């Protein structure tokens, strides 16, 4: 018996409560709407009988049934939640002859009907049909026009608002699924790329090392010097492969500024911070780009966690022999002591040979400016001396044994 009751009250995987839990909300979030049931106790103010014994009896008898139906409408599967919402409507229609406060149950039934998966047009059709039935009954029972007018108006307004909220939540869930799918595909593509690179990098090299070692084993008894030579060549190949693997790992670990900007936008906008950013320069050296990406990541994390900002700006400007990155926000500012995050950014900028300046007046936001040098390669054509020019001319003459360039 206990097992059946537990199974009856357990949330279904596609219920409204389960959906809230998956989005990180408390399972009690939807219970806050029960505060509107206080109208059950307010309605008798406009009734001639007030809080009479009949009102008390009907309230004690119907309110637990209403709570059970409301609970089931949020924990039941979406396919069957409609029946519990309609049960609330029928409870109201059945009680309205003797219990005017029961009109509150009608509003709840109309609103909870939106828990089911249906189009907005279908939901409006249900609202029109249910309110027409209620209007007919209240007209036959000679209810005041205020009550007859207010209940349909309330059910339509609250129902449309709840519909907009549910639609927004469904769009957010779809967007989150899209983001997760993009991350999954990107991770899969990156794993495949790493696999191909390692196969191309190590496949031939390890095969060559194996052949060298096999040959040296065969030559060990016949020609010791040749065996040593083969072992030495295998060692050179192995060292070269180790250097290539280290270079590949460094490339894998390196961060891309464009990807870091996209991650920054996702983090800040999910925290309610609007981000304005430009496009990163295309010709940055990899070490400089990696260092700036790590600084950007730490700065964006600080904005999301501590700045209490509503807007942030990231500007990247390529100059002749340097690159400048400005990160600013309109948060509370007032940074006077540097924590681990700021110290880490200074170390990374110092490793690039650049400079980091911070402006953070209290209440005026924070502005970080990073300037990193970029080595400029210059091609210098040396002028040959007279002796070198004569030697080149002599080598270029026909018959000298070298062809002219």
GIZIWO-V943241 format. One record per helix or strand of 3 or more residues. SS is the DSSP state (helix for helix, strand for strand). FROM is the first residue (numbers start at 0). LEN is the number of residues. If there is no record, write none. Layout:
ss: {SS | SS}
from: {FROM | FROM}
len: {LEN | LEN}
This chain:
ss: {helix | helix | helix | helix | helix | helix | helix | helix | helix | helix | strand | helix | strand | strand | helix | strand | strand | helix}
from: {1 | 15 | 28 | 52 | 77 | 99 | 119 | 144 | 223 | 256 | 273 | 285 | 310 | 321 | 339 | 354 | 365 | 385}
len: {8 | 7 | 18 | 23 | 18 | 16 | 21 | 75 | 30 | 14 | 4 | 22 | 8 | 8 | 12 | 5 | 8 | 11}
